[in-house]
Amino acid sequence: MKIYIEENKDLLSLKALELVKEVVVNNPQATLGLATGSTPVKLYQLLVEDYKKNKYSYHSIKTINLDEYVGIDSSNHCSYHYYMNTHLFSHLDIQKENTNIPNGNTVDFLVECERYNTISNLYPRDLQLLGLGNNGHIGFNEPGTSFDSVTRVVDLTEATINANARFFNAIEEVPNKAITLGIKNILNAKTIVLLAYGKQKAKAVKAMIEGEISTGCPASILRTHPNVFIILDRDAAHLLNS
Ligand code: F6R
């Protein structure tokens, strides 16, 4: 696990840009595992700016998103479909059919999870981008999730619902379920890049890096992966021993 501590969110995002760009430039057919939430917004902005400036192509890049809420349509501005189109896909020459996000508005969730799991197995990610939940979750794999978990529908914890309420008009609108890749799917990636900034992430960061490897902090399992980059700002890193 390589740990980088940057001064602030902008520098942290620049470091992540370097890592993502290296993959895209060296392998124009790479598969990227993507996350949503506040954490990667700046990185996506930098990727778009860099794409416009340097014109390298995303035409044959594939993407596999980590998760999607259950019960909201892809056109809903709080859906992760909407988020990805707004922040990234609509600005690149990426082919829509090469982008993958779970369908959270399906009638048969078993079939959808099976379909998405198969895609995830067919296209192992060259790089998996992750944010970190305040409670140590990765994807929507909440504390207590088995490290062998694969794609499935999960109940979101109260902590996650509260943390994500800021994206919705009212807390009652936050879905209480999501489809997520499992921890086993995440660990299939060749390289994992986890970003975390802000004081609210500091406890989870400490548990991930210095706590025991346990399902109590899902992100702690990343310590068993051979190729992980953790990029933090000073606030997120401030409880670490060294
Ligand atoms: C999002 C995801 C989540 C977030 C995490 C942090 O696709 O899988 O694990 O990365 O909840 O969210 P933010 O970045 O909003 O603090």
Residues whose N, C-alpha, C, O or C-beta is under 5 A from the ligand:
A	BS01	F6R	A35 T36 G37 S38 T39 L66 D67 L130 G131 L132 G133 H137 I138 G139 F140
